[in-house]
Amino acid sequence: VEVGKAVEEEEVEGKEEDLAAREEEARVEAVQLELLRKLCDLAATAPSSEPDLSTFDDELLNLPFPQSADFSARVVPAPTPAASDTGAAPTSSAAVAVNLRGRHPLAAAAQLGLPGAVTSLLARGASPGRSHAYPLARDGPTRDAFRLFRHDHPQRYAWDAAAVAPAASKEDLAGRDANAAAKKARAAARKREVKKAAAAARKEREKAAEAAREAERAEAKRVEEKREWMKSAEGRGLNLVQKARERAAMAAE
């Protein structure tokens, strides 16, 4: 009897532990979904702002999202300027499908193009190596967030192992952007000069073609006038000398 009671108690305890584990799993997943929605909202409103993540514990920020379908979403990203280091066109505001199942929060922030969230997560201890986040970065500003944090915290993470680009200060990035802007301005100036030269050449070709057509019209007119004169001269019965004198007089006119 005692053995039976012990077995029964163990079964009850096991069921209670399983129930508690499932409840904890459901709780964690709900919090993770809340975090994901926060990131998606940022992508649609203010991708550069640093979100307040104080309500999420550090362990959860290093925990990958579940494989649940809830973690695959359609996001409407906010329009952003073209990335200066890539020359890419500005991103559109069209909804895009983003599969974040199994992604770590830092990888999700990188994939959604949220430089502010990247900075916040790195500051909270979200590992770029564990999440493999940097290669997923959506744009230049998001990659810059990793490089800036690396510059300010060179020993915080194994940056090279995480495949993060070399550290860069704000001054470095400002210089890069200035150089890119100057290069773009020079390219635009060259393009204008080429366009101007092409327009001038086209105008000269058109002018030459019109002159050639005018010459053709003048020659055709001369030939036609000569033909008409010959008919007139023959009709008036002029001899060769009279024809020559009349042609000379016409030429003098």
SULVEN-V640441 format. One record per pair of residues at least 24 apart in sequence whose C-alpha atoms are under 6 Angstrom apart, sorted by the first residue. I is the first residue (numbers start at 1). GAP is how many residues later the second one is. Records with the same first field share a line. If there is no record, write none. Layout:
# SULVEN-V640441
I: GAP / GAP
This chain:
# SULVEN-V640441
43: 34 / 35
44: 32 / 33 / 34
45: 33
47: 67
48: 66 / 67 / 68
49: 67
50: 66 / 67 / 70
51: 66
61: 65
62: 64
63: 41
64: 38 / 39 / 40
65: 36 / 37 / 38 / 39
66: 35 / 36
67: 34 / 35
71: 29 / 30
72: 26 / 27 / 28
73: 24 / 25
74: 24
83: 57
84: 93
104: 27
107: 24 / 26
110: 26 / 27
111: 25 / 26 / 27
113: 25 / 29
115: 27 / 30
128: 34
129: 33
134: 30
